[in-house]
Amino acid sequence: MSNRERMSGVDTAWLRMERPTNHMMVVGVLMLGERVDFRRLRKAIEQRFAAIPRFRQFPVLELAGGWWETDEAFDIDRHVLRVRLPGRAGPAELKRFTARLASTPLPRSKPLWEFHLVENYDGRSAVVTRIHHCYADGIALMGVLLSLTDPSPNARRRPPPPHPAQHHAPGIWRALGPLSEVLSSAGWISEAVLAKYFELLQRPEQVIDYAKLARRVAGDVIELATMSYDSPTLYKGQPGVTKRVAWCEPLSLDEVKAVGRVLGCSVNDVLLSCVSGALGDDLARRGQDPAGLELRALVPVNLRRQTDDGSLGNWFGLVPLLLPLGIANPLARLYEIHQRMEALKQSYLAPLSLGLLAFAGMVPAIVQQEILDFLANKATAVMTNLPGPQQRLYLAGAPLEQLMFWVPQSGNIAMGVSILSYAGGVQFGLVTDAALTPAPERVVERFRPEFERLLMTVLMEPWDLRRDPKLVEREFKAGGKAHRVARRGRDIVAARPRPHPGHSGPSESRGK
């Protein structure tokens, strides 16, 4: 039996994206409520994570593409490591340690993943993990990592998890999903053309539907190809090799849901609006007027089918979302983002981008670089929103208090924004280039105030202005009630005492 397996085109594309300035790793931090026994953690990782065959393989790039090769000398002790933080071993030291790992490539001589047990974090423990993106996307990795956890501290030993289906080359047609029928009917696959011809003879009314779909697809292709550059901001530029990371204390997920429900917007809309406000405020404090500025974020969209649950590999597309940094009123900004997200949901940009990645992984590396650089140069950030479990979990017997993950950035993109929900809370994290955004904590510390400002505005905003961002912004600029409410909300939030950076409020994380 051969110890080699062909990589899919999409996974090969992610492997090829590796650069000294942007390592293609998913970096995670799991903060625990007490100290963890190293041997128990090591055993859990060996039996539940390393038992999956893919994680005993390492990728190899050749001119003909990528391959998975089995590590015949696999040693769990090369992947599960223990460290101690210097100084006070608090949140600041943990962030510096995580940033250092995010700035360092994984060794290519072994499978590309590591777990670091921080034994002395804040009187308890933390685990920092790094996994190369070529193994799987965020949704799949979240499932695999959560298989390490238990619902109670003394849960009975579970049997090893079923091995996830290995993700093989999907082919350009499955990558494009429903678009495959349109493309094949255009004559790209002769057998499909013949079958579709007889189908249309029997049901000619379908010609109109396919023509409409083809027009929409063609429009999305043109939009992708002619996409303009976003605004030049302090966040754009040539990144260096050093990263910075930051995260905030969780918000109540129930409160975020309540605001979205009242306003007819999704939780994602509300959170993205807060991100946009925090970034705009940070630019203003750094001396750049955010008025009229728009920041393009590449937002991953899960394209897995129900039958793909549990499989590894990368199965998502990217949609380009313009965040309106210059809209000062939080309600107007929310509705503007809501409208833009709804338009993106009606497009085929996500499956098109997945098909593009699959194609890029099959062409020579220099061609792939041109394709991916074209997309990356039109954006400033990668922004993800991962739904986590809402019940509290335990890792190696210790309660999992907080967790945070960051996806990598490609090309010259120098910012990654992560939103993650867990145990009734929702958390915001940031990874940045040290030269372009040296203090990401100044951005994340604005996340909660932006949400509270939105909440205050919602409570007092005239109902006749809601759902129309132009009316809200017009009222705001005219100095009417919307302006007074937003300004008052900002003043109230600014006057509130802030919790100690190392304090983790249990009532917040549980969604009081």
C-alpha positions in Angstrom: 0.0 0.0 0.0 1.4 3.4 -1.0 2.1 5.9 1.8 1.3 8.8 -0.6 -2.0 10.4 -1.4 -2.8 13.1 -3.9 -3.8 16.5 -2.4 -6.9 18.2 -3.7 -6.5 21.3 -5.8 -8.0 23.6 -3.1 -5.7 22.2 -0.3 -2.7 22.5 -2.7 -3.6 26.1 -3.2 -3.6 26.8 0.5 -0.2 25.0 0.9 1.3 27.1 -1.9 0.1 30.4 -0.3 2.8 30.0 2.5 5.0 33.1 2.6 7.5 34.4 5.2 5.1 37.3 5.9 2.0 35.2 6.1 2.1 31.6 7.4 -0.9 29.6 6.4 -1.8 28.4 9.9 -5.0 28.4 11.9 -3.8 29.5 15.4 -6.0 28.9 18.4 -5.9 29.8 22.1 -7.9 27.7 24.7 -8.0 29.3 28.1 -8.8 26.9 31.0 -10.2 27.5 34.4 -7.6 25.4 36.3 -4.2 23.7 35.8 -4.1 20.7 33.4 -2.2 17.5 33.8 0.2 17.3 30.9 0.0 13.5 30.6 -3.8 13.5 30.5 -3.8 16.2 27.8 -1.1 14.4 25.7 -3.1 11.1 25.9 -6.3 12.9 24.7 -4.6 14.4 21.8 -2.9 11.1 20.9 -6.1 9.1 21.1 -8.6 11.6 19.6 -6.6 13.9 17.3 -3.5 12.0 16.2 -5.6 8.9 15.6 -7.0 10.5 12.5 -4.7 9.3 9.6 -4.5 12.7 8.0 -2.8 14.2 11.0 0.0 11.6 10.8 0.8 12.8 7.2 2.7 15.8 6.0 2.3 17.7 2.7 4.9 17.6 0.0 4.9 19.9 -3.0 6.2 18.8 -6.4 6.0 20.3 -9.9 3.0 18.0 -10.5 1.2 19.2 -7.5 0.8 18.3 -3.8 0.9 15.0 -2.0 0.2 13.7 1.5 2.9 11.4 2.8 2.7 9.3 5.9 5.2 10.2 8.6 6.7 6.7 9.3 8.6 8.1 12.3 5.6 9.9 13.9 6.2 10.9 17.5 3.5 12.5 19.6 6.1 14.2 21.7 7.2 16.3 18.7 3.7 17.7 18.5 2.5 18.1 22.1 4.9 20.5 24.0 4.9 22.2 27.4 6.0 25.7 28.1 6.1 28.3 30.9 5.4 32.0 30.4 7.9 34.6 31.8 7.1 37.4 34.1 3.6 37.6 35.6 2.4 34.9 33.1 -0.8 36.8 32.5 -2.8 37.8 29.4 -0.1 40.1 28.1 2.5 37.3 28.2 0.1 34.8 26.6 -0.7 37.2 23.8 3.0 37.7 23.1 3.7 34.0 23.1 0.8 33.4 20.7 2.0 36.2 18.4 5.5 34.6 18.4 4.0 31.3 17.3 1.8 33.0 14.7 5.0 34.6 13.3 7.0 31.3 13.1 6.5 28.7 10.4 5.7 25.1 11.3 8.6 22.6 10.6 8.1 20.9 7.3 9.9 17.7 8.5 6.8 16.5 10.3 3.0 16.8 10.1 2.1 20.5 10.3 0.4 20.8 13.7 1.4 21.5 17.3 -0.2 21.9 20.7 1.6 24.0 23.3 0.4 23.5 26.9 1.1 26.8 28.8 1.4 25.4 32.4 1.5 28.6 34.4 -1.0 31.0 32.6 -2.6 33.2 35.3 -2.4 30.5 37.9 -4.1 28.0 35.6 -3.4 26.7 32.1 -3.9 27.5 28.5 -3.3 25.6 25.3 -2.1 27.3 22.1 -2.5 25.3 18.9 -1.2 25.7 15.4 -2.6 23.7 12.4 -1.7 24.4 8.7 -4.7 25.5 6.7 -4.0 22.9 4.0 -5.4 20.2 6.4 -8.9 21.6 6.7 -11.0 24.7 6.9 -12.1 26.4 10.1 -15.4 24.5 10.4 -13.8 21.1 10.0 -10.9 22.0 12.4 -13.3 23.3 15.0 -15.1 20.0 15.0 -11.9 18.0 15.3 -10.5 20.2 18.1 -13.8 20.0 20.0 -13.6 16.2 19.8 -10.8 16.6 22.4 -13.3 18.0 24.9 -15.9 16.4 27.2 -19.3 17.6 28.6 -18.1 17.1 32.2 -14.8 17.0 34.0 -15.0 13.3 34.8 -16.6 12.0 31.6 -16.1 8.3 30.9 -13.4 7.6 28.3 -15.0 7.9 24.9 -14.1 5.6 22.0 -11.9 7.1 19.3 -13.8 9.4 17.0 -14.7 8.0 13.6 -12.0 9.0 11.1 -13.2 11.9 9.0 -13.6 11.2 5.4 -10.5 12.3 3.5 -11.2 15.2 1.2 -10.1 14.3 -2.4 -9.9 16.6 -5.3 -13.5 17.8 -5.8 -13.2 18.7 -9.4 -14.1 22.1 -10.7 -17.8 21.1 -11.3 -18.6 20.1 -7.7 -16.7 23.2 -6.5 -19.1 25.3 -8.5 -22.1 23.5 -7.1 -25.3 24.5 -9.1 -23.2 26.4 -11.6 -21.9 23.1 -13.0 -25.2 22.6 -14.8 -24.9 26.0 -16.4 -21.3 25.4 -17.4 -21.9 21.9 -18.7 -24.9 23.1 -20.7 -22.5 25.6 -22.4 -20.7 22.6 -24.0 -17.9 22.0 -21.5 -18.7 18.4 -20.9 -20.1 16.5 -23.9 -22.1 13.9 -21.9 -23.8 16.5 -19.7 -24.6 18.5 -22.8 -26.3 15.6 -24.5 -28.3 14.7 -21.3 -29.3 18.3 -20.8 -30.4 18.6 -24.5 -32.9 15.7 -24.1 -34.1 17.1 -20.8 -34.8 20.5 -22.4 -36.6 18.9 -25.3 -39.1 17.4 -22.7 -39.2 20.6 -20.5 -38.5 23.6 -22.6 -39.6 26.0 -19.8 -36.2 25.3 -18.1 -34.4 27.2 -20.8 -35.6 30.5 -19.3 -34.4 29.5 -15.8 -31.0 28.5 -17.0 -30.7 31.6 -19.1 -31.4 33.8 -16.0 -29.0 31.8 -13.9 -26.3 32.1 -16.6 -26.8 35.9 -16.7 -26.4 36.1 -12.9 -23.3 34.0 -13.0 -21.8 36.0 -15.8 -22.5 39.2 -13.9 -20.8 37.8 -10.8 -17.7 36.8 -12.9 -17.5 40.3 -14.3 -17.9 41.8 -10.8 -15.1 39.6 -9.5 -12.8 40.3 -12.4 -13.4 44.1 -12.3 -13.4 44.5 -8.5 -11.9 47.9 -7.5 -9.4 48.5 -4.8 -10.7 49.4 -1.4 -9.7 52.6 0.4 -6.1 53.2 1.2 -5.8 53.1 5.0 -3.1 52.7 7.7 -4.0 48.9 7.7 -2.7 48.4 4.1 0.9 47.9 3.1 3.6 45.4 2.7 3.5 43.2 5.9 6.6 42.2 7.7 7.4 38.9 9.5 6.2 39.8 13.0 2.6 39.4 14.1 0.5 40.9 17.0 -2.6 39.3 18.5 -5.4 40.6 20.8 -8.8 39.5 22.0 -11.5 41.0 24.2 -13.8 39.7 26.9 -16.9 38.0 25.6 -20.2 39.7 24.9 -23.5 38.2 25.8 -24.7 36.3 22.8 -28.3 36.6 23.9 -28.0 40.4 23.9 -26.5 40.4 20.4 -29.3 38.1 19.2 -32.0 40.4 20.8 -30.7 43.5 19.0 -30.6 41.6 15.7 -34.1 40.3 16.2 -35.5 43.7 17.0 -33.9 45.2 13.9 -34.5 42.4 11.5 -30.7 41.7 11.1 -28.6 38.7 11.7 -26.2 38.2 14.5 -23.4 38.4 11.9 -24.7 41.8 10.7 -24.6 43.2 14.2 -21.1 41.9 14.9 -19.7 43.1 11.6 -21.2 46.5 12.3 -19.3 46.7 15.6 -16.1 45.6 13.9 -16.5 48.3 11.3 -17.1 50.9 14.0 -14.1 49.8 16.0 -11.8 50.0 13.0 -13.1 53.4 12.0 -12.6 54.7 15.5 -9.1 53.3 15.6 -8.2 55.0 12.4 -9.5 58.3 13.8 -7.4 58.0 16.9 -4.4 57.3 14.7 -4.9 60.5 12.8 -6.7 59.2 9.6 -10.2 60.5 9.0 -12.5 57.5 8.4 -15.1 59.6 6.5 -15.8 58.0 3.2 -13.4 55.1 3.8 -14.4 51.5 3.0 -12.4 48.5 4.0 -12.8 45.3 2.0 -12.8 42.1 4.0 -12.8 38.6 2.5 -15.4 36.6 4.4 -15.3 32.8 4.2 -18.7 31.1 3.4 -19.2 27.5 4.4 -20.1 25.4 1.2 -20.1 22.0 2.8 -23.1 19.7 2.1 -24.8 17.8 4.8 -23.0 14.7 3.6 -19.7 16.4 4.0 -20.0 16.7 7.8 -16.9 15.4 9.5 -14.7 15.5 6.4 -11.4 17.3 6.3 -10.1 19.5 3.6 -11.1 23.1 2.6 -14.7 23.5 1.5 -15.5 27.2 1.6 -15.7 30.2 -0.7 -14.8 33.8 -0.1 -17.1 36.8 -0.6 -15.8 40.4 -0.7 -17.6 42.6 1.9 -17.0 46.3 2.0 -17.2 47.7 5.5 -18.3 51.3 5.7 -15.8 52.7 8.2 -17.0 56.3 7.6 -20.7 55.9 8.7 -20.7 57.4 12.2 -24.2 56.4 13.3 -24.2 52.8 14.5 -27.7 52.1 13.3 -27.2 53.5 9.8 -23.9 51.5 9.6 -25.7 48.3 10.7 -28.4 48.6 8.0 -25.8 49.4 5.3 -23.9 46.3 6.2 -27.1 44.3 6.3 -28.1 45.4 2.8 -24.6 44.6 1.5 -24.6 41.1 3.1 -28.1 40.4 1.7 -26.8 41.3 -1.8 -23.8 39.0 -1.4 -26.0 36.1 -0.2 -27.9 36.4 -3.5 -24.7 36.1 -5.6 -22.6 33.2 -6.7 -19.3 34.7 -5.6 -18.7 32.1 -2.9 -18.9 29.0 -5.2 -17.1 30.9 -7.9 -14.2 31.7 -5.6 -14.0 28.1 -4.4 -13.8 27.0 -8.0 -11.1 29.6 -8.6 -9.1 28.1 -5.7 -9.6 24.6 -7.0 -8.3 25.8 -10.4 -5.4 27.7 -8.9 -4.2 24.6 -7.1 -4.0 22.7 -10.4 -2.0 25.2 -12.4 1.7 26.1 -12.0 2.6 27.9 -8.8 3.5 31.2 -10.6 0.0 31.3 -12.2 -1.7 30.6 -8.9 0.3 33.4 -7.3 -1.0 35.9 -10.0 -4.6 34.7 -9.4 -4.5 34.9 -5.6 -2.5 38.2 -5.5 -5.2 39.7 -7.7 -7.8 39.0 -5.1 -5.6 39.7 -2.0 -4.5 43.1 -3.3 -8.1 44.2 -3.5 -8.7 43.5 0.2 -7.4 44.6 3.6 -8.6 41.9 5.9 -9.8 38.3 6.2 -12.8 38.1 8.5 -14.3 34.9 10.0 -17.3 34.1 12.2 -17.2 30.6 13.7 -20.2 29.2 15.7 -18.9 27.3 18.7 -20.8 25.1 21.2 -23.1 26.9 23.6 -22.6 24.5 26.5 -19.5 24.7 28.7 -16.9 22.0 27.9 -13.9 20.4 29.6 -10.4 19.7 28.2 -8.4 17.0 30.1 -10.7 17.6 33.1 -10.3 21.4 33.2 -13.2 23.8 32.4 -12.7 25.5 29.0 -13.4 29.2 29.9 -12.5 31.0 26.6 -11.3 30.0 23.2 -10.2 32.1 20.2 -9.0 31.2 16.7 -7.4 33.1 13.9 -7.3 32.1 10.2 -4.3 33.1 8.1 -4.1 35.9 5.7 -2.9 35.5 2.1 -0.7 37.7 -0.1 -0.1 41.1 1.4 -3.3 41.1 3.6 -2.0 42.2 7.0 -5.1 41.8 9.2 -7.3 38.9 10.4 -10.5 39.4 12.3 -12.1 36.5 14.1 -15.5 36.3 15.8 -16.3 33.2 17.8 -19.3 32.2 19.9 -19.0 29.8 22.9 -20.9 29.0 26.1 -23.4 32.0 25.7 -20.7 34.5 24.8 -19.3 35.9 21.6 -15.7 37.0 21.3 -13.7 39.3 19.0 -10.1 38.7 18.2 -7.5 40.3 15.9 -4.2 39.3 14.4 -2.2 42.1 12.7 1.2 43.0 11.2 3.3 44.5 13.9 4.4 47.4 11.7 1.1 48.3 10.2 -1.1 47.8 13.3 1.3 47.7 16.2 -1.5 47.9 18.9 -4.4 45.6 17.9 -5.6 45.8 21.5 -6.7 49.4 20.9 -9.1 48.0 18.2 -10.5 45.1 20.3 -11.1 47.4 23.3 -13.6 49.3 21.1 -15.7 46.3 20.3 -17.8 46.3 23.4 -18.3 50.1 23.4 -19.5 49.9 19.8 -22.0 47.3 20.7 -23.2 49.2 23.7 -23.5 52.4 21.6 -25.6 50.5 19.1 -27.8 49.1 21.9 -28.3 52.6 23.3 -29.2 54.0 19.9 -31.7 51.1 19.3 -33.4 51.8 22.6 -33.9 55.5 21.9 -34.0 55.7 18.1 -37.3 57.0 16.4 -39.0 53.9 14.9 -39.8 55.8 11.7 -36.1 56.0 10.9 -35.3 52.4 11.4 -34.4 50.1 8.5 -33.3 53.0 6.3 -29.6 53.8 6.6 -29.9 56.9 4.5 -32.7 58.4 6.7 -30.8 57.5 9.9 -27.6 59.1 8.6 -29.4 62.2 7.4 -31.0 62.7 10.8 -27.6 62.1 12.4 -25.8 64.7 10.3 -28.6 67.2 10.9 -28.0 67.0 14.6 -31.5 65.6 15.4 -32.5 63.0 17.9 -30.5 60.3 16.3 -27.4 62.4 16.6 -28.1 63.2 20.2 -28.8 59.6 21.1 -25.6 58.3 19.4 -23.5 61.0 21.1 -25.1 60.4 24.5 -24.5 56.6 24.0 -20.9 57.2 23.2 -20.5 59.4 26.3 -22.2 56.8 28.6 -20.0 54.0 27.3 -16.8 56.1 27.6 -17.6 56.9 31.2 -18.1 53.3 32.3 -15.4 51.7 34.3 -13.5 49.0 32.3 -12.7 45.6 33.8 -9.1 44.6 34.4 -7.6 43.2 31.2 -7.0 39.9 32.9 -10.5 39.6 34.4 -12.8 37.1 32.8 -16.4 37.9 33.8 -18.3 34.7 34.3 -21.7 36.4 33.9 -20.6 37.8 30.5 -19.3 34.5 29.1 -22.5 32.7 30.2 -24.8 35.1 28.4 -26.5 36.6 31.4 
